Amino acid sequence: MASSSGNSSGSTQLQNSGSEGDLHHLVDQRKRKRMQSNRESARRSRMRKQQHLDDLTAQVAQLRKENNQILTSINITTQHHMNVESENSVLKAQMAELSQRLESLNEILGYIDAGGGYGGDFETTPVADHNSFINPWNMLYVNQPIMATADMLHQY
């Protein structure tokens, strides 16, 4: 019986050796599988990271394009505003000149209505200044066009 128990312990050792080899092989296989899975996971992570970086780069390019369009629009609007302000200044100067002309014409009408005009001789009508714009008898200015530029109107 000793020999049969020796045989059985020897065969148990062989089985244990085989089992240990299988176990070691199984552990190595799992380890390789896990390493492969980790490599694949890292590859996918790098791809996601690269895709995110590409998306952010595209977004930066789009935002820069929009920013340039906004700046162009602001520049155009600013130029338009300056043109409108200049035109407004010219119109204010023309309005002031027309107001002065209207006041002068009203003075002429008041003078005529008061009996001081056209009844007498032109030579007897006193004229203070032949170059004066307000002088109602100086008709040179009545038919003159209104001239003004933005440079003349910085006081308004």
C-alpha positions in Angstrom: 0.0 0.0 0.0 2.9 2.2 0.6 3.7 2.0 -3.0 0.2 2.8 -4.1 0.1 5.8 -1.7 3.5 6.8 -3.1 2.1 6.5 -6.5 -0.9 8.4 -5.6 1.1 11.2 -4.0 3.4 11.2 -7.0 0.5 11.5 -9.4 -1.0 14.2 -7.2 2.3 16.1 -7.6 2.0 15.7 -11.3 -1.5 16.8 -11.2 -0.5 19.8 -9.0 2.4 20.6 -11.4 0.0 20.5 -14.3 -2.6 22.5 -12.3 0.0 25.0 -11.4 1.2 25.3 -15.0 -2.4 25.6 -16.2 -3.0 28.2 -13.4 0.1 30.1 -14.3 -0.8 29.9 -18.0 -4.4 31.1 -17.1 -3.0 34.0 -15.1 -0.6 35.0 -17.9 -3.4 34.8 -20.4 -5.6 37.1 -18.2 -2.7 39.4 -17.7 -2.1 39.7 -21.4 -5.8 40.1 -22.1 -6.0 42.9 -19.4 -2.9 44.6 -20.9 -4.4 44.5 -24.4 -7.7 45.8 -23.0 -5.8 48.7 -21.2 -3.9 49.5 -24.5 -7.2 49.6 -26.4 -8.7 51.8 -23.7 -5.7 54.2 -23.7 -5.9 54.3 -27.5 -9.6 55.2 -27.4 -8.9 57.8 -24.7 -6.2 59.4 -26.9 -8.6 59.4 -29.8 -11.3 61.1 -27.7 -8.7 63.6 -26.4 -7.5 64.4 -30.0 -11.1 64.7 -31.2 -11.8 67.2 -28.3 -8.7 69.1 -29.2 -9.8 69.2 -32.9 -13.3 70.4 -31.8 -11.8 73.2 -29.6 -9.4 74.3 -32.5 -12.4 74.5 -34.9 -14.4 76.4 -32.3 -11.5 78.9 -31.8 -11.3 79.4 -35.6 -15.1 80.0 -35.8 -15.0 82.4 -32.9 -12.1 84.3 -34.4 -14.0 84.6 -37.7 -17.1 85.9 -35.9 -14.9 88.3 -33.9 -13.4 89.7 -37.1 -16.9 90.0 -38.6 -18.1 91.9 -35.5 -15.0 94.2 -35.6 -15.7 94.9 -39.3 -19.3 95.7 -38.5 -18.3 98.0 -35.7 -15.8 99.8 -38.0 -18.5 100.3 -40.7 -21.0 101.5 -38.1 -18.5 103.9 -36.6 -17.7 105.3 -40.0 -21.4 105.7 -40.8 -21.9 107.4 -37.4 -19.1 109.9 -38.2 -20.6 110.6 -41.6 -24.1 111.2 -40.1 -22.6 113.5 -37.5 -20.8 115.4 -40.2 -23.9 115.7 -42.2 -25.8 116.8 -39.1 -23.3 119.5 -38.5 -23.7 120.8 -42.1 -27.5 120.7 -41.7 -27.3 122.7 -38.5 -25.1 125.3 -40.1 -27.5 125.5 -43.1 -30.4 125.8 -40.6 -28.7 128.7 -38.8 -28.0 130.5 -42.0 -31.5 130.0 -43.2 -32.8 131.3 -39.9 -30.7 134.4 -40.3 -32.0 134.9 -43.8 -35.6 134.4 -42.6 -35.0 137.0 -39.8 -33.5 139.4 -42.3 -36.5 138.9 -44.7 -38.9 139.4 -41.8 -37.1 142.7 -41.0 -37.5 143.8 -44.6 -41.2 143.0 -44.5 -41.5 144.9 -41.2 -39.8 147.9 -42.7 -42.0 147.7 -45.8 -45.2 147.3 -43.8 -44.1 150.3 -41.6 -44.1 152.5 -44.7 -40.4 152.8 -45.0 -40.0 151.0 -48.3 -40.6 151.5 -52.0 -42.4 154.8 -51.6 -39.4 156.9 -51.7 -36.2 157.2 -53.6 -33.6 154.5 -53.1 -30.9 157.2 -52.7 -32.7 158.7 -49.7 -32.9 155.3 -47.9 -30.1 155.0 -45.4 -27.8 152.0 -46.0 -25.5 151.4 -43.1 -23.1 148.8 -44.6 -23.1 147.7 -48.2 -21.4 144.4 -47.3 -23.7 143.5 -44.5 -25.7 140.3 -44.8 -28.5 141.7 -42.7 -28.9 144.8 -44.8 -32.3 144.3 -46.5 -31.3 146.3 -49.5 -28.2 144.3 -50.2 -29.8 141.7 -52.5 -26.6 140.1 -53.5 -26.9 137.7 -50.6 -30.5 136.7 -51.1 -29.8 134.6 -54.1 -26.6 133.1 -52.9 -26.5 129.3 -52.2 -26.0 128.1 -48.7 -22.4 126.9 -48.3 -21.1 125.1 -45.2 -18.7 122.3 -44.5 -18.1 120.2 -41.5 -14.8 121.9 -40.8 -16.7 125.2 -40.3 -19.0 123.7 -37.8 -16.9 122.4 -34.9 -18.5 125.0 -32.7 -21.9 123.3 -32.8 
